[in-house]
Amino acid sequence: GIQVEQSPPDLILQEGANSTLRCNFSDSVNNLQWFHQNPWGQLINLFYIPSGTKQNGRLSATTVATERYSLLYISSSQTTDSGVYFCAGTPSYSGNTGKLIFGQGTTLQVKP
Amino acid sequence: SQTIHQWPATLVQPVGSPLSLECTVEGTSNPNLYWYRQAAGRGLQLLFYSVGIGQISSEVPQNLSASRPQDRQFILSSKKLLLSDSGFYLCAWSTQGGNEQFFGPGTRLTVL
């Protein structure tokens, strides 16, 4: 099956720093999404980004579908950005089922 | 707007006991529905998905089963729980065609 690799696995930042999280897929995917899991376990939708670039406040994401990777940028990080960030996508061979395959996540800690 | 509910929020069950977790979606019709499980410190794994009433697809062989008795209701069950069934169970929905997914708050299950 398809493999989803996220890097780095762990990241510690000082408040105000910028960071880039990466997600690589071993095969073509559709419906690429980025999530933030808060301390209570809730998955918060950050971006639905099958291709191209989107921005939402201090966060932005870029997906290069032809090269099977996506990047999540966090600028001017805040302590509330701490948590686990997941990327996920639907393998192209899965058709319209929408089944998401998740990476193992990047655990971000932002220190004040 | 659409909302997704899961209950119970937490559950502690003895080995060998039955299980029933419920997920309901409001504000949409004929959604795709999904059950995922997250083991401690890991990414999410898809367990079941459904594209319509009574239509269930299983992704991994296991001790669990799923049912969809109504359009916006998805139930995860087991006849006899195993220790390995412990984890965080999340329900999700998407529109037909399997685009962006939205997750419920999850149920944390501990099997003792």
Chai-1 contact restraints between the chains, C-beta under 6 A:
chainA,res_idxA,chainB,res_idxB,connection_type,confidence,min_distance_angstrom,max_distance_angstrom,comment,restraint_id
A,N31,B,N99,contact,1.0,0.0,6.0,A-B,restraint_1
A,G41,B,F88,contact,1.0,0.0,6.0,A-B,restraint_2
A,G41,B,G106,contact,1.0,0.0,6.0,A-B,restraint_3
A,Q42,B,P105,contact,1.0,0.0,6.0,A-B,restraint_4
A,L43,B,F103,contact,1.0,0.0,6.0,A-B,restraint_5
A,Y48,B,E100,contact,1.0,0.0,6.0,A-B,restraint_6
A,N96,B,G97,contact,1.0,0.0,6.0,A-B,restraint_7
A,N96,B,G98,contact,1.0,0.0,6.0,A-B,restraint_8
A,T97,B,G98,contact,1.0,0.0,6.0,A-B,restraint_9
A,G98,B,N32,contact,1.0,0.0,6.0,A-B,restraint_10
A,G98,B,S94,contact,1.0,0.0,6.0,A-B,restraint_11
A,G98,B,G98,contact,1.0,0.0,6.0,A-B,restraint_12
A,K99,B,L46,contact,1.0,0.0,6.0,A-B,restraint_13
A,K99,B,Y49,contact,1.0,0.0,6.0,A-B,restraint_14
A,F102,B,G43,contact,1.0,0.0,6.0,A-B,restraint_15
A,F102,B,L44,contact,1.0,0.0,6.0,A-B,restraint_16
A,G103,B,G43,contact,1.0,0.0,6.0,A-B,restraint_17
A,Q104,B,G43,contact,1.0,0.0,6.0,A-B,restraint_18
A,G105,B,G43,contact,1.0,0.0,6.0,A-B,restraint_19
